[in-house]
Structure formats: C-alpha cells, structure tokens
Amino acid sequence: MSELVTKSVAQEQQEQKIETRTAVQRIAGFTIVATAVAVLAVLVAVAVYAQDKYSLKSPSGIAFSDFSGYEDWSVVSSARTDEVLKVIVVNPTMINAYKAGIPGNGQPFPEGSKIAKLQWKPKKSTEAPFVVDVPDVFAQAFFMEKDSKRFPKSGGWGYAVLNYEAAADKYTADANSPSDCGHKCHVAVKANDYVFRPYQKR
C-alpha cells in the first residue's frame, strides 16, 4: 500500500514538473513571439518613414532620394543667422572638386556635385561652461544638385527646400519655394559656379 502511495506521489510530482515545464515553455514562446512582433512593428515603422522621406520630390524635380546618405557626407562649412544654425555638407564628388582647386581655379563643379544645407533652430546650451548656441529642433534641408541637362536654365544647378515638421517627424517639399528661387539667390556668386560656401580647410 505504501509503495502505491509513494508511486502516486512520485507520479504527481512528475506530472507537476511536466506541467510547470510546459507552462514555462509557453511563456517563453509567447515572449519570443511578442518580442518578434514588436521588432517587426518598429522595422515596418522605420521602413514606412524612410519610404515617405525618400519618396519626396520638390517642385523643381529634385528628389530626396537623390541625396540618400547625406548624413555621412563631409562638413565643409557652417553659418549662423538670427533664426537658424546651418551646417553645409557635400558629397564625395564635390570634396574631390574642392581639393582640385574648384572654384578658385575658375573651373565649374563637375556633374553630380551635391550640397545639403541642414538648418536647426538654435538654443542656449545649459551644459557648456560658457555662452554658446547649439542646435535645438531641426527645421529644414536645402539641397543643390549639379545636373546641366536637367537644369540648363539655372547654371546647371537644381535647388530644393524641404521643411521638417518635428511634431509629425516628417519632411514636406516647400510649396512656397519656386524652382528658380535658389538660382536667383545664387546669381551673386556666379563666378564661383553659384556656390556660396567655400571649403573650410582644416
């Protein structure tokens, strides 16, 4: 009789272990599935955002996708107005042109040269031990692209202004910026192939 009781207790303990193991496995499986769903949701959100960003096209015909990878381009200059802080970055084609002496040597920038002027609203730093303005909210991207076939009437350069809405985390093409507006502003530096910012040697 005691052997039967011992076997019965042992069987119950074995069944409880199996049930516990199964429950833990279910929880682990659910956690893995939930994590996978969350990761997938983030990836889809990023993909949708990237697709939205790079599907933009300005009234001048310049596409945001023409400037894919601008975040990794070289900084050549910066500027400051009362309203915005500006950082000017250029693609490798333009860096090579600068190093070859353009525009100082009187030669035009080669086809495929691209400039991105990135603009932030400034704020006073609360961390620096001195008074300094630092970038706060990103506001706008101004693009220039050298393509003489596409932009023969504006010195070979195309211009685009893209506004950034921080609250919506979204770019929109500036409808108030006509396709020739950038060119009219840059006529003052026609001798430099319409480029304002010189390469700041370091």
Disulfide bonds with the S-S distance in Angstrom:
none
